[in-house]
């Protein structure tokens, strides 16, 4: 029997901040719910909806989908001025799109179970607002259906290419990685570590695990073994342009959806995929300007990526990123059954690089010289809403090369050194 396991470390209660309703993404509603929308005189109830397009039907392959329209800017056309949903107000909760009701919960489907955590772009999740998700199990199960894939609880866990470990050992390893992410592992640097150091310890432990026989690995984990770590391994490059091209290519592939209109990378044909390569190469060079769809303005790439990594990431931002990483490791996401853990951790490094990239852009826009938690929240929102939970470009373009780079340990360390932030100085206790 397949189980649904809910994140024991996430809290949630909607704050009605409207962040999820004011995005450039497409909000899909089930076609069978459209008739109820058509039966309402929306303009009579909400005069500002006059002349607005409520929804559009589009073909996606062999199916038709219905996407809700936009009001001002990226605001959903049904978002009211008080931050509440007009569909919910008028027709009731059940009439809302399934994707709206389900947010921020989502499941990562591993061999043994569906692991449900939350989208860390959500402000309530970022701030740990509300009761634990584990106390909302019944509601979560209604919103997040179980996968119909048969459970295989004894399936071996893929650590690296041709390296498999038993699920019980994998569970202990993931728990340890989660403590390293949040700074709760006192055998390592603990809460004093910055985010780069935490990722470095995680990467070192995973690579040690991949090179260690299973029987010895179990003993090492039980004893709290921590691989030795040379700071030079994760010390930031003077400029990210110094990173090898494979790391820069992966970073460009991570940011790439920000350069395109919504939904433009879905169902790419062969010639369309080829046409993306020059644009991808331009971003790989770490210079020039691109029009950021998520930020709504032009971004000078080299001003962020080629500048010294001196902008300080405050403790609250480090803690938030640590919780985010712990949740993803706990979920086996984006690894799971798709990527070995070594490659999945490299993908997490790229996602954190993207968070820091956007956080710096947001901080500079506000005239700040430090990365406060607000900038990190915004950066994490962009990554979680638009990059981390969407299909990756390297599933569609240059698949062999980019997936090979993800699995390369040397490339992972170089990617970590691309990070453009510094750790806040802490007083010695």
Secondary structure, 3 states (H helix, E strand, C coil): CCEEEECCCCECCCCCCCHHHECCCCCEECHHHHHHHHCCCHHHHCHHHCCCCCEEEEEECCEEEEEECECCCCEECCECCCCCEHHHHHHCHHHCCHHHHHCCEEEEECCCEEEEEECCCCHHHHCCCCCEHHHHHHHHHHHCCCCCCCCCCCCCEEEECCEEECHHHHHHHHHHHHHHHHCCCCCCCHHHCCHHHHHHHHHHHHHHHHCCCHHHHHHHHHCCCCCCCCHHHCCCCCCHHHCCHHHHHHHHHHHHHHHCCCCCCCCCCHHHHHHHHHHHHHHHCCCCEEEECCCCEEEEHHHHHCCCCCCEECHHHHHHHHHHHHHHHHHCCCCCCCCCHHHHHHHHHHHHHHHHHHHHHHHHHCCCCEECHHHHHHHHHHHHHHHHCCCCHHHCCCHHHHHHHHCCHHHHHHHHCCCCCEECCCCCC
